[in-house]
Amino acid sequence: MTNIRRSDRKDHRARRKGELVEMKPAGAGKTRIIAHVPSRGLIGYHGEFLTDTRGTGVLNRVFHGLGAHKGQSQAVALAF
């Protein structure tokens, strides 16, 4: 992921109930972040991620396992 402000990354994780597992440099100004985020927290995140990384980020999702409910997510607000 292209370097973006740390406060932005932390805010996105907190709102989506994510847990940072690992963050390390990946060379050439890139950062590799491994986080466990509930599936519902990823809904709508891809577009936000591309905006944050100015279209240069790569997002990969892999099912990690079932976990306890972490409370109401503030990430998605839909009105019909």
Backbone as CSV, one residue per row, in Angstrom:
resi,resn,N_x,N_y,N_z,CA_x,CA_y,CA_z,C_x,C_y,C_z
1,MET,0.839,-1.156,0.000,0.000,0.000,0.000,0.892,1.229,0.000
2,THR,0.527,2.214,-0.768,1.244,3.479,-0.760,1.106,4.099,0.623
3,ASN,2.159,4.736,1.092,2.105,5.323,2.427,1.041,6.397,2.514
4,ILE,0.124,6.240,3.462,-0.860,7.253,3.789,-0.706,7.559,5.269
5,ARG,-1.304,8.639,5.712,-1.119,9.033,7.104,-1.539,7.912,8.045
6,ARG,-0.730,7.649,9.071,-1.039,6.596,10.032,-2.381,6.822,10.711
7,SER,-2.719,8.072,10.996,-3.984,8.354,11.669,-5.161,7.926,10.794
8,ASP,-5.041,8.071,9.464,-6.106,7.634,8.564,-6.274,6.124,8.630
9,ARG,-5.168,5.389,8.590,-5.251,3.926,8.638,-5.857,3.468,9.953
10,LYS,-5.450,4.080,11.047,-5.953,3.686,12.360,-7.450,3.977,12.467
11,ASP,-7.877,5.118,11.941,-9.283,5.485,11.993,-10.126,4.493,11.199
12,HIS,-9.675,4.096,10.016,-10.424,3.140,9.203,-10.556,1.811,9.928
13,ARG,-9.479,1.343,10.528,-9.514,0.065,11.254,-10.466,0.139,12.429
14,ALA,-10.420,1.213,13.192,-11.253,1.346,14.387,-12.736,1.379,14.019
15,ARG,-13.096,2.134,12.997,-14.501,2.222,12.599,-15.011,0.895,12.078
16,ARG,-14.152,0.106,11.488,-14.554,-1.165,10.889,-14.287,-2.347,11.816
17,LYS,-13.910,-2.074,13.056,-13.664,-3.107,14.079,-12.517,-4.030,13.702
18,GLY,-11.502,-3.480,13.031,-10.355,-4.274,12.607,-9.259,-4.306,13.658
19,GLU,-8.425,-5.318,13.569,-7.303,-5.502,14.485,-6.016,-5.619,13.668
20,LEU,-5.069,-4.724,13.906,-3.793,-4.756,13.208,-2.965,-5.935,13.698
21,VAL,-2.495,-6.758,12.774,-1.675,-7.921,13.116,-0.210,-7.625,12.832
22,GLU,0.063,-7.020,11.669,1.447,-6.752,11.273,1.489,-5.580,10.300
23,MET,2.508,-4.737,10.437,2.728,-3.646,9.499,4.229,-3.508,9.325
24,LYS,4.687,-3.622,8.066,6.121,-3.536,7.822,6.366,-2.920,6.452
25,PRO,7.537,-2.314,6.261,7.874,-1.746,4.950,7.991,-2.855,3.907
26,ALA,7.550,-2.537,2.695,7.630,-3.513,1.608,8.495,-2.981,0.470
27,GLY,9.302,-1.966,0.744,10.209,-1.414,-0.253,9.561,-0.368,-1.134
28,ALA,10.349,0.535,-1.656,9.932,1.574,-2.607,8.738,2.391,-2.126
29,GLY,8.731,2.764,-0.852,7.663,3.606,-0.317,6.348,2.884,-0.084
30,LYS,6.381,1.578,-0.069,5.170,0.785,0.139,5.156,0.221,1.560
31,THR,3.971,-0.054,2.061,3.811,-0.642,3.383,2.889,-1.843,3.269
32,ARG,3.277,-2.948,3.886,2.434,-4.149,3.903,1.734,-4.200,5.251
33,ILE,0.417,-4.271,5.210,-0.391,-4.294,6.427,-1.210,-5.574,6.442
34,ILE,-1.146,-6.289,7.546,-1.985,-7.463,7.744,-2.903,-7.134,8.908
35,ALA,-4.212,-7.215,8.657,-5.200,-6.894,9.682,-6.332,-7.897,9.616
36,HIS,-6.916,-8.187,10.757,-8.097,-9.030,10.820,-9.293,-8.101,10.970
37,VAL,-10.180,-8.129,9.983,-11.341,-7.247,9.953,-12.568,-8.105,9.670
38,PRO,-13.653,-7.895,10.428,-14.871,-8.661,10.139,-15.350,-8.424,8.706
39,SER,-15.951,-9.432,8.098,-16.432,-9.319,6.716,-17.347,-8.125,6.535
40,ARG,-18.227,-7.881,7.489,-19.148,-6.755,7.366,-18.409,-5.425,7.387
41,GLY,-17.219,-5.403,7.971,-16.419,-4.179,8.003,-15.758,-3.876,6.663
42,LEU,-15.690,-4.875,5.792,-15.065,-4.678,4.483,-16.044,-4.205,3.422
43,ILE,-17.343,-4.263,3.734,-18.354,-3.829,2.767,-18.153,-2.350,2.471
44,GLY,-17.940,-2.026,1.222,-17.756,-0.646,0.802,-16.359,-0.094,1.018
45,TYR,-15.450,-0.895,1.544,-14.114,-0.391,1.864,-13.202,-0.287,0.644
46,HIS,-13.406,-1.112,-0.363,-12.484,-1.136,-1.491,-12.359,0.234,-2.160
47,GLY,-13.472,0.889,-2.398,-13.433,2.221,-3.004,-12.728,3.235,-2.128
48,GLU,-12.988,3.176,-0.827,-12.326,4.073,0.127,-10.819,3.814,0.146
49,PHE,-10.441,2.539,0.091,-9.036,2.146,0.078,-8.329,2.701,-1.163
50,LEU,-8.969,2.556,-2.327,-8.374,3.069,-3.566,-8.237,4.588,-3.522
51,THR,-9.206,5.261,-2.936,-9.111,6.714,-2.792,-7.940,7.083,-1.883
52,ASP,-7.827,6.397,-0.751,-6.737,6.681,0.201,-5.360,6.452,-0.406
53,THR,-5.248,5.453,-1.263,-3.940,5.114,-1.843,-3.759,5.711,-3.237
54,ARG,-4.660,6.596,-3.612,-4.625,7.249,-4.929,-4.598,6.225,-6.070
55,GLY,-5.310,5.126,-5.867,-5.432,4.106,-6.896,-4.267,3.155,-7.012
56,THR,-3.273,3.267,-6.146,-2.085,2.424,-6.267,-2.060,1.259,-5.283
57,GLY,-3.031,1.174,-4.389,-3.050,0.116,-3.380,-3.575,-1.196,-3.930
58,VAL,-3.136,-2.282,-3.326,-3.619,-3.612,-3.672,-4.243,-4.195,-2.414
59,LEU,-5.501,-4.611,-2.526,-6.232,-5.140,-1.376,-6.534,-6.607,-1.623
60,ASN,-6.125,-7.447,-0.698,-6.364,-8.874,-0.797,-7.162,-9.308,0.426
61,ARG,-8.208,-10.113,0.210,-9.044,-10.574,1.308,-9.006,-12.098,1.361
62,VAL,-8.795,-12.629,2.548,-8.788,-14.072,2.766,-9.552,-14.341,4.058
63,PHE,-10.450,-15.329,4.043,-11.205,-15.685,5.242,-10.254,-16.235,6.291
64,HIS,-10.283,-15.648,7.487,-9.380,-16.062,8.559,-10.053,-17.034,9.524
65,GLY,-11.310,-16.831,9.814,-12.024,-17.708,10.736,-13.199,-16.989,11.369
66,LEU,-13.962,-17.725,12.121,-15.097,-17.144,12.821,-14.620,-16.518,14.127
67,GLY,-15.257,-15.437,14.521,-14.869,-14.776,15.759,-16.082,-14.214,16.468
68,ALA,-15.867,-13.724,17.647,-16.941,-13.125,18.436,-17.389,-11.808,17.806
69,HIS,-18.657,-11.462,18.006,-19.193,-10.201,17.503,-18.491,-9.060,18.231
70,LYS,-18.032,-8.055,17.486,-17.269,-6.959,18.082,-18.078,-5.682,18.217
71,GLY,-19.382,-5.767,18.056,-20.228,-4.586,18.226,-20.637,-3.982,16.902
72,GLN,-21.463,-2.960,16.984,-21.999,-2.284,15.802,-20.888,-1.593,15.021
73,SER,-20.874,-1.830,13.722,-19.909,-1.176,12.833,-20.458,0.180,12.409
74,GLN,-19.604,1.193,12.349,-20.000,2.516,11.916,-19.631,2.749,10.458
75,ALA,-19.165,1.704,9.802,-18.624,1.863,8.453,-19.694,2.023,7.379
76,VAL,-20.793,1.329,7.512,-21.787,1.318,6.450,-23.094,1.894,6.937
77,ALA,-23.579,2.886,6.241,-24.879,3.469,6.555,-25.659,3.570,5.249
78,LEU,-26.655,2.721,5.098,-27.449,2.694,3.885,-28.861,3.174,4.181
79,ALA,-29.424,3.908,3.265,-30.806,4.345,3.397,-31.522,4.097,2.077
80,PHE,-32.669,3.450,2.158,-33.446,3.163,0.955,-34.793,3.833,1.059
